Amino acid sequence: MGGVGSGNVALVSSDHDARPAPLIQPPRLQTDQERSATRLELFFDLAYVLVIAELAAVLAHDLTWSGAAVFVGLFTVTWWSWVTTTLYANRFDTNDVIYRLAKLGGAVAVVGMAASAGEALSARATAFALSYLATRVLLLGLYARAYRHVEQARPTVVIYLCGTGAGAALWAVALAVPGHGRYLLWAAGVLVEALAPVLATRFGGGVPLHLAHLPERFGLFVMLVLGESIASMVAGLHEGHWQPAAVGMAAVGFVAIAAAWWNYFDLGGAAGKRWLEVDGGDQESWAADAYVYGHLPVTLGLAGFAVGVEQFIAHPADGLTTGARWTMIAGVLLFFAGTAAVIGGTSGRWRTAWPWPVAVLPAVVAVGLWSRLPPVVTMGLTGGILVITVLAGIRQQHQGQLATAET
């Protein structure tokens, strides 16, 4: 009898567990549960692939200081819109119908950003601003819902509501402002909103982030940007008409891209994750903030590097401009500087980023300044530096001087 009764209990329990979750669930803190990136988050990220690809295409056609400034500004706006939705999901994602509809609505808005990004500072400025503003309005709605249902997180939620609301207000005002004043308001809106996570760390009542979910999500965004490098290789081969020199440059470029992947996922990103696991739970350590903001130069650098790789493949012998050369060099510099910021910031000790990867920065600058080098030599030296940095990082890792976690 006992055995039959136990079996019935198990069956009932199994049936209960198999029932679908309620369609509508109030938000609740998710930071104490085991979780990973959801299928909805992965689907949402696809919209950002479009924006980054569009911004890279615009930069490839305007490799000047002004073109670079536009690229940096619009990439930062795009990155920040992704970060803010990720930080909300990190704490409060319940995956119910309301949250799903808001997330899907945000994806539609990001598609609008992608469709207007090519002319975001000219004919399509209003469309781009309205699309970005839509992501803010949806985020405000989600935080208002969290404020209602998650009492213990209200101090943190209020800070995010104020930051997001102020940023959205500046973007809304900018709709009626002509000329450069509009873009200054855009920048001010992002800067004001960017204060929210920092203030939440200091004054948010100790509401933590999910320290396993956070590096997984940022790693996925890095992978998304690295995917643009592969797409750039394809574009470069097409522009280079599959000439032997272009194919050879593409081979060198792939080695460089693979080395960048290795540098981040096995070394730099893994070290940041390790320090985040050690100190990130301490709200006074600022480790999570350093991890988040350090990824802006990491991803911005990889995006610029992708554009540079395309130009080198398309112009393997001649026709390569100074702007194209420095786009690749600056991308590598930003990538390593961002990696150093992630490691040093999460550990709270900048010496943890020495000598890996800080020591490599002068070598990258030297390659860029050596302007008379043929393109294939510049690409070869850059790829060589990336590979050597991987080997140096592995050596430090095995000597115990670079503590890493599996990413």
JOUR-V953601 format. One record per pair of residues at least 24 apart in sequence whose ideal C-beta (glycine too) atoms are under 8 Angstrom apart, sorted by the first residue. I is the first residue (numbers start at 1). J is the second residue. D is the distance in Angstrom with one decimal. If there is no record, write none. Layout:
# JOUR-V953601
I|J|D ; I|J|D
This chain:
# JOUR-V953601
21|95|7.6 ; 21|96|7.4 ; 22|96|7.0 ; 23|96|6.4 ; 23|97|4.8 ; 24|96|5.2 ; 24|97|5.8 ; 24|98|6.0 ; 25|94|4.6 ; 25|95|8.0 ; 25|96|4.2 ; 26|94|7.3 ; 26|145|7.7 ; 26|148|7.8 ; 26|149|3.9 ; 26|150|8.0 ; 27|92|4.3 ; 27|94|5.5 ; 27|99|7.6 ; 27|142|7.7 ; 27|145|5.8 ; 27|146|4.5 ; 27|149|5.1 ; 27|150|5.6 ; 28|92|7.2 ; 28|94|6.5 ; 28|149|6.9 ; 28|150|6.0 ; 29|91|6.1 ; 29|92|7.0 ; 29|150|6.0 ; 29|152|7.1 ; 29|153|6.0 ; 29|207|7.2 ; 30|90|7.6 ; 30|91|6.3 ; 30|92|6.5 ; 30|93|5.9 ; 30|94|7.4 ; 30|210|6.3 ; 30|213|8.0 ; 31|90|7.6 ; 31|91|6.0 ; 31|207|7.8 ; 31|208|5.0 ; 31|209|6.5 ; 31|210|4.5 ; 33|210|8.0 ; 34|212|7.4 ; 35|210|6.8 ; 35|212|7.4 ; 35|213|5.7 ; 36|212|7.6 ; 36|213|6.8 ; 36|216|6.0 ; 37|213|7.2 ; 37|216|5.5 ; 37|217|5.9 ; 37|220|6.1 ; 38|93|7.0 ; 38|95|6.2 ; 40|95|6.7 ; 40|100|6.1 ; 40|103|5.7 ; 40|104|7.9 ; 41|86|7.9 ; 41|89|6.5 ; 41|93|8.0 ; 41|103|8.0 ; 41|217|6.9 ; 41|220|7.9 ; 42|220|7.3 ; 43|107|7.1 ; 44|85|7.4 ; 44|103|5.6 ; 44|104|7.9 ; 44|106|6.8 ; 44|107|5.1 ; 44|110|7.9 ; 45|82|7.7 ; 45|220|6.4 ; 45|221|7.0 ; 45|224|5.9 ; 46|107|7.7 ; 47|107|4.5 ; 47|108|7.9 ; 47|110|3.8 ; 47|111|5.2 ; 47|114|6.8 ; 48|78|6.6 ; 48|82|5.6 ; 48|110|6.1 ; 48|221|7.5 ; 48|224|6.4 ; 49|224|5.8 ; 49|227|6.9 ; 49|228|7.7 ; 50|110|7.6 ; 50|111|6.4 ; 50|114|3.7 ; 51|78|4.9 ; 51|110|6.3 ; 51|113|5.3 ; 51|114|4.3 ; 51|117|5.7 ; 52|78|6.9 ; 52|224|7.1 ; 52|225|6.3 ; 52|228|5.5 ; 52|303|6.0 ; 53|114|7.7 ; 53|228|6.2 ; 53|231|6.7 ; 54|114|5.2 ; 54|115|8.0 ; 54|117|4.3 ; 54|118|5.6 ; 55|117|5.6 ; 55|303|7.3 ; 56|228|5.8 ; 56|232|7.0 ; 56|303|6.2 ; 56|306|6.0 ; 56|307|5.1 ; 57|118|7.1 ; 58|117|7.0 ; 58|118|5.3 ; 59|304|7.5 ; 59|307|5.1 ; 59|327|7.2 ; 60|307|5.3 ; 60|310|6.2 ; 60|311|6.9 ; 63|307|7.9 ; 63|311|7.2 ; 63|321|5.7 ; 63|323|3.2 ; 63|324|5.2 ; 63|327|5.9 ; 64|323|5.8 ; 67|323|7.6 ; 68|304|7.9 ; 68|323|7.7 ; 68|327|7.2 ; 68|330|7.9 ; 70|120|7.9 ; 70|121|6.0 ; 71|303|7.9 ; 71|304|7.4 ; 72|300|6.6 ; 73|183|7.4 ; 73|186|7.8 ; 73|187|7.0 ; 74|117|6.1 ; 74|120|5.7 ; 74|121|8.0 ; 75|299|7.9 ; 75|300|5.6 ; 75|303|6.1 ; 76|190|6.7 ; 76|296|6.7 ; 76|300|7.3 ; 77|132|6.4 ; 77|186|6.8 ; 77|190|6.0 ; 78|110|8.0 ; 78|113|6.6 ; 78|117|7.8 ; 79|221|8.0 ; 79|296|5.9 ; 79|299|6.2 ; 79|300|7.3 ; 80|190|5.3 ; 80|193|7.1 ; 80|194|6.7 ; 81|110|7.0 ; 81|113|7.5 ; 81|132|6.2 ; 81|135|5.0 ; 82|221|6.4 ; 83|292|6.4 ; 84|135|7.9 ; 84|139|5.9 ; 84|164|7.0 ; 84|193|7.0 ; 85|135|7.1 ; 85|139|6.3 ; 86|214|7.9 ; 86|217|5.1 ; 86|218|7.8 ; 87|160|7.9 ; 87|197|6.5 ; 87|209|7.3 ; 87|292|7.5 ; 88|139|6.3 ; 88|142|5.7 ; 88|143|6.8 ; 88|146|7.7 ; 88|160|7.6 ; 89|217|7.9 ; 90|209|5.3 ; 90|210|5.0 ; 90|213|5.4 ; 90|214|5.7 ; 90|217|7.2 ; 91|146|7.8 ; 91|153|7.0 ; 91|156|7.9 ; 91|207|7.0 ; 91|209|6.6 ; 91|210|7.0 ; 92|142|7.2 ; 92|146|4.9 ; 92|150|6.8 ; 92|153|7.8 ; 98|145|7.2 ; 99|142|7.0 ; 102|138|5.0 ; 102|141|6.5 ; 102|142|5.6 ; 105|134|7.4 ; 105|138|5.4 ; 106|134|7.6 ; 106|135|5.2 ; 106|138|5.2 ; 106|139|7.6 ; 108|134|7.9 ; 109|134|3.9 ; 109|135|4.8 ; 109|138|7.2 ; 110|135|6.7 ; 121|183|6.7 ; 125|182|6.7 ; 126|175|6.4 ; 129|171|5.8 ; 129|174|6.2 ; 129|175|5.9 ; 129|182|7.8 ; 129|186|7.2 ; 130|175|7.5 ; 132|171|6.4 ; 133|168|6.1 ; 133|171|4.9 ; 133|172|6.2 ; 133|175|8.0 ; 136|164|5.8 ; 136|167|6.3 ; 136|168|3.8 ; 136|171|6.8 ; 137|168|6.5 ; 139|164|5.5 ; 140|164|5.4 ; 140|165|6.1 ; 140|168|6.6 ; 152|205|7.6 ; 152|207|7.2 ; 153|205|7.6 ; 153|207|4.8 ; 154|205|7.9 ; 155|203|6.9 ; 155|204|5.2 ; 155|205|3.8 ; 155|207|7.3 ; 156|200|4.8 ; 156|204|3.6 ; 156|205|6.2 ; 156|207|4.1 ; 159|196|5.4 ; 159|199|5.1 ; 159|200|4.6 ; 159|203|6.6 ; 159|204|5.7 ; 160|196|5.1 ; 160|200|6.6 ; 162|196|7.3 ; 163|192|6.4 ; 163|193|4.7 ; 163|194|7.8 ; 163|195|6.1 ; 163|196|3.0 ; 163|199|7.4 ; 164|193|5.9 ; 164|196|6.9 ; 166|192|4.8 ; 166|193|6.9 ; 167|192|5.2 ; 167|193|3.4 ; 194|293|7.9 ; 197|288|8.0 ; 197|289|5.9 ; 197|292|6.5 ; 198|289|5.6 ; 201|283|6.0 ; 201|286|6.1 ; 201|288|7.1 ; 201|289|5.6 ; 204|283|7.8 ; 206|283|4.8 ; 208|280|8.0 ; 208|281|6.2 ; 208|283|7.1 ; 209|280|7.1 ; 209|288|5.2 ; 211|276|5.6 ; 211|277|6.1 ; 211|280|4.6 ; 211|281|6.5 ; 211|288|7.4 ; 214|276|7.1 ; 214|280|7.9 ; 214|288|6.8 ; 214|291|7.0 ; 214|292|7.8 ; 215|269|7.1 ; 215|272|7.1 ; 215|273|4.3 ; 215|276|6.3 ; 215|291|7.3 ; 215|407|6.5 ; 216|407|8.0 ; 218|269|7.7 ; 218|291|7.3 ; 218|292|7.5 ; 218|295|5.3 ; 219|264|7.9 ; 219|265|6.8 ; 219|269|6.0 ; 219|407|5.5 ; 221|295|7.3 ; 221|299|6.3 ; 222|264|5.7 ; 222|265|7.7 ; 222|269|6.8 ; 222|295|7.4 ; 222|298|6.6 ; 222|299|6.1 ; 222|302|6.9 ; 225|299|4.9 ; 225|302|4.5 ; 225|303|5.3 ; 225|306|7.3 ; 226|257|6.8 ; 226|260|6.9 ; 226|261|5.8 ; 226|302|6.1 ; 226|306|8.0 ; 228|302|7.7 ; 228|303|6.2 ; 228|306|4.5 ; 229|257|4.6 ; 229|260|7.5 ; 229|302|6.9 ; 229|305|6.6 ; 229|306|4.0 ; 229|309|6.0 ; 230|257|6.9 ; 231|306|7.5 ; 232|306|4.4 ; 232|307|6.5 ; 232|309|5.2 ; 232|310|3.7 ; 232|313|7.8 ; 233|257|7.4 ; 233|309|6.4 ; 233|310|7.2 ; 233|313|6.3 ; 235|310|5.2 ; 235|314|7.6 ; 236|309|6.7 ; 236|310|4.2 ; 236|311|7.3 ; 236|312|7.2 ; 236|313|2.8 ; 236|314|4.6 ; 237|313|6.1 ; 239|310|7.5 ; 239|313|7.5 ; 239|314|3.7 ; 240|313|5.6 ; 240|314|4.9 ; 240|315|7.6 ; 240|316|6.5 ; 243|316|7.3 ; 245|316|3.9 ; 245|317|5.4 ; 245|376|7.4 ; 246|313|5.4 ; 246|314|7.0 ; 246|316|5.2 ; 248|316|7.0 ; 248|376|7.1 ; 249|312|5.6 ; 249|313|4.7 ; 249|316|4.3 ; 249|375|7.2 ; 249|376|6.1 ; 249|379|6.0 ; 250|313|4.9 ; 252|376|7.2 ; 252|379|5.1 ; 252|380|5.6 ; 252|383|5.2 ; 253|309|4.5 ; 253|312|6.5 ; 253|313|5.9 ; 253|379|6.4 ; 253|383|7.3 ; 255|383|5.0 ; 255|386|7.9 ; 255|387|6.7 ; 256|309|7.1 ; 256|379|7.1 ; 256|382|6.0 ; 256|383|3.6 ; 256|386|5.2 ; 256|387|7.9 ; 257|309|6.9 ; 259|383|6.6 ; 259|386|3.6 ; 259|387|4.8 ; 259|389|7.2 ; 259|390|5.3 ; 260|302|6.5 ; 260|305|6.9 ; 260|332|7.9 ; 260|335|6.5 ; 260|386|5.9 ; 262|390|4.8 ; 263|335|7.8 ; 263|336|7.9 ; 263|339|6.9 ; 263|357|7.2 ; 263|386|6.6 ; 263|389|5.8 ; 263|390|5.7 ; 263|393|6.6 ; 264|298|7.1 ; 264|335|8.0 ; 264|339|6.9 ; 265|407|5.1 ; 266|390|7.8 ; 266|393|7.6 ; 266|394|7.7 ; 266|397|8.0 ; 266|404|7.2 ; 266|407|7.5 ; 267|339|8.0 ; 267|356|7.4 ; 267|357|7.8 ; 267|390|7.1 ; 267|393|3.9 ; 267|394|7.4 ; 267|397|6.7 ; 267|402|6.7 ; 267|404|6.5 ; 268|298|7.8 ; 268|339|3.6 ; 268|342|6.3 ; 268|343|6.3 ; 268|357|6.5 ; 268|393|7.6 ; 269|339|7.7 ; 269|342|7.1 ; 269|407|5.3 ; 270|404|3.7 ; 270|405|5.4 ; 270|406|6.7 ; 270|407|4.8 ; 271|342|7.6 ; 271|343|4.9 ; 271|346|7.9 ; 271|352|7.6 ; 271|402|5.8 ; 271|403|6.4 ; 271|404|4.9 ; 271|405|7.9 ; 272|339|8.0 ; 272|342|3.9 ; 272|343|5.7 ; 272|346|4.9 ; 273|404|7.6 ; 273|405|4.5 ; 273|407|5.7 ; 274|403|5.0 ; 274|404|5.3 ; 274|405|4.0 ; 275|343|7.1 ; 275|346|3.7 ; 275|347|4.4 ; 275|348|7.9 ; 275|352|7.6 ; 275|403|7.5 ; 276|346|5.3 ; 277|405|6.0 ; 279|346|6.9 ; 279|347|7.4 ; 279|348|6.6 ; 280|346|7.3 ; 285|348|6.3 ; 286|345|7.5 ; 286|348|7.5 ; 287|345|7.2 ; 287|346|4.5 ; 287|347|7.7 ; 287|348|7.0 ; 289|345|7.7 ; 290|341|7.0 ; 290|342|6.9 ; 290|344|7.7 ; 290|345|2.5 ; 290|346|5.2 ; 291|342|6.0 ; 291|345|6.9 ; 291|346|5.1 ; 293|341|7.6 ; 293|345|7.6 ; 294|338|5.6 ; 294|339|7.8 ; 294|341|3.9 ; 294|342|3.7 ; 294|345|5.3 ; 294|346|7.6 ; 295|338|6.6 ; 295|342|6.6 ; 296|338|6.9 ; 297|334|4.5 ; 297|335|7.3 ; 297|337|5.4 ; 297|338|3.2 ; 297|341|6.5 ; 298|334|7.5 ; 298|335|5.9 ; 298|338|3.5 ; 298|339|6.0 ; 298|342|6.7 ; 299|338|7.6 ; 300|334|5.6 ; 300|338|7.5 ; 301|330|7.5 ; 301|331|4.7 ; 301|332|6.7 ; 301|333|6.9 ; 301|334|2.9 ; 301|335|3.5 ; 301|336|7.6 ; 301|337|7.4 ; 301|338|5.9 ; 302|331|6.7 ; 302|335|5.6 ; 303|331|7.2 ; 304|328|7.4 ; 304|330|5.8 ; 304|331|3.4 ; 304|334|6.6 ; 305|331|3.1 ; 305|332|5.8 ; 305|335|6.4 ; 306|331|7.4 ; 307|331|7.5 ; 309|379|7.9 ; 312|375|5.4 ; 312|378|7.5 ; 312|379|5.0 ; 315|375|6.4 ; 316|375|5.8 ; 316|376|6.1 ; 317|374|7.5 ; 317|375|6.9 ; 317|376|7.8 ; 320|375|4.8 ; 322|371|6.9 ; 325|368|6.9 ; 325|371|7.1 ; 325|375|7.7 ; 325|378|6.4 ; 326|368|6.0 ; 328|378|7.9 ; 328|379|7.7 ; 328|382|6.6 ; 329|364|6.2 ; 329|365|7.6 ; 329|367|6.5 ; 329|368|3.6 ; 329|382|7.1 ; 330|368|7.7 ; 332|364|5.2 ; 332|382|6.1 ; 332|385|7.5 ; 332|386|7.1 ; 333|361|6.3 ; 333|364|5.3 ; 333|365|6.9 ; 333|368|8.0 ; 336|360|5.8 ; 336|361|5.9 ; 336|364|7.0 ; 336|389|7.5 ; 337|361|6.8 ; 355|392|7.6 ; 355|396|7.9 ; 356|389|7.2 ; 356|392|5.7 ; 356|393|5.1 ; 356|396|5.1 ; 356|401|7.9 ; 356|402|6.0 ; 357|389|5.9 ; 357|393|7.1 ; 360|385|6.1 ; 360|388|7.8 ; 360|389|5.1 ; 360|392|7.9
